[in-house]
Amino acid sequence: MSASPEISSLSWGQMKVKGCFSTYKDCKVWPGGSRAWDWRETGTDHHPGVQPADLEEVLKKGIDTLVIGRGMSEALQVPSSTLDFVRQKGVEVRVLQTEKAVTEYNNLVGRGAKVGGVFHSTC
């Protein structure tokens, strides 16, 4: 299995993932890849927040831990039903303010963990 890519930079509305030339506003990362997290695909909004459909793609990548970044001021909600969905897949989930989430994610990457994440880079 490929390693999870490190998030190389984060600022308001911009995220960069090591080895990727794109700049993301919101992104999904997993062992071996990353892509933009387009909320329009699943009809996601700050309320009710992150849906299971937002996470399925990342959960299918064989991860043990999922990190969710709720935004710089934690405006993005994460319903308990979504957390239950992740845990039912046998995956540990950590929900944090995005700067803390990126630090946590990169720490797990540095330890060689099979980690994925979804990150909101604005509010």
N, C-alpha and C positions, 0 to 999 in steps of 0.2 A: 504494500500500500504506500502511496505517495505521502509525503509529509504535508501537514497543513501549512499554508503560506502565512508568513508573518505580515501583519499590517504595519506598513512602513511609515505612514503619516496619517494624522487626523486633525482636521480643523473644521470650523463651522461650514457644513455643506460639502465637504471634500474629504474623501478617504482614498488612500493609495495602498495597494497590496503588492508586496514584493514579487517581482517577476511578471507583473502585469502593467501594461502601458496605459490602461484606462484610468481615469479618475472617477470614482463613484460618489454619488450623494449618499445613498443607502446601499449597503452591500451584503451579500451572502458569501461566506467562505467555508471551505471544507478541505479535507485532505486531497491535494492535487488540483484545486481550482478555486475560482471565485467568479462572481458575476454581479451585475447591478440587481438590487432588490427593488423591483417595480411594484409598488403597492396596487397599481391598477389591475394587475393580473388576478388578484384575489379580492379586490374591493376593500382592502385594508385601510383603516384610518386611525387617528390617535385614539378614538373611542369607537368600538370597544377594544381595539388594539390588535395585537398579533394573533393571527388565526392559525390553526393547525396546518391549513393549506400553505401558509407562508414558510413552514418549517419542513414539510415532507421531503422536499428535494435534498435538503442538507442531512436530514435524518437517514436517508437512504444510502448515504456515503460511508456507512460503517463507523460512525463516531461513537465515542463513549461519553463525551461531555459536549453540551451545547451552551454557548454564551450568547445572551440576548442583551444588546445595548439599547436602552430605552430613550436615547436622545440626551442632549446636553443638559436640558432642564427636566428630563424624565417625563415628557409629555405623552410618550407612547405607552399605552396601557398593555398589560399582559394578563389576560383573564386566567383565573385558576383552572378553568376547563382546558386551556392551552397547555398549562404546566402539567396537568394530569395526563394529557395526550402524550407529551414528551416522555414522562416517567413511565408510562405504560409500554413504551418502546425499549425500556431498560437503559435510558440515557439520563445522565445527571444533567440538571439544568441550573444555570446561574444567571440571574437577572440583575443588571447593574446600570448605573448611569454610564453613558457611552464611553467617556474617557477612562473610567475605571474598568469597564467591560473590555476595552481594547488592551489595557495593561494586563488584565487577567488572562485574556485569550493569548496574548503574546508570551506570557509566562508559561502557560500550558504548552504552547508550541515549542518553546525552548526546552521543555522537559520531554519532548517527543510524544506528547499525548495525542490521541486520535480525537481532535477537537474541531468543532464547527462553530459558526457564529452567524448571527444576523444583527446588523448594526444600523441604527438611525443616526445620522450625523448632524441634524439640526435640532430644533426644540425638543 
